[in-house]
Amino acid sequence: MGLDPAVSAEVKGWLKRAVADLRAAQVAHDAVPPLLGTAVFHCQQGAEKSLKAFLVLHGRTFRKTHSIEEIGEAAIRIEADLREVVDRAVPLTEYAWKFRYPGEEDEPAAEEVDEAIQAARDVLNAVLKRIPAEARP
């Protein structure tokens, strides 16, 4: 039996936005001059949306939050082998606000951005491996 079409559409919607966020992160990273704060913001968003897609697939509800730890723990309760990738992505949570407002640091270090991009990609790829074809973007 196939996936419910409404669930499939919602999962696909979250994943399309996650993929777009990771593309935006790479574009911001590669800009001249680079927009490193913007890049890490989109990394956080991509990881968050990937995990939310996974939760929707499994019929789990979640509150409005940017906490990778919170939504990641919910995903780990479904599939324990996601722990490593979630643990690497938890530090991305602060990029939902860090570097976004005056009074904060202006930009992260280039190495920090590279690590954030890889962590977000790893989350997306781990989720995509667990998503049926009809729910992938």
Secondary structure, DSSP 8 states (H G I E B T S, - for coil): ----HHHHHHHHHHHHHHHHHHHHHHHHHHSSS--HHHHHHHHHHHHHHHHHHHHHHTT----S---HHHHHHHHHHH-GGGHHHHHHHGGGGGGGTTTSSTTS-S---HHHHHHHHHHHHHHHHHHHTTS-GGG--
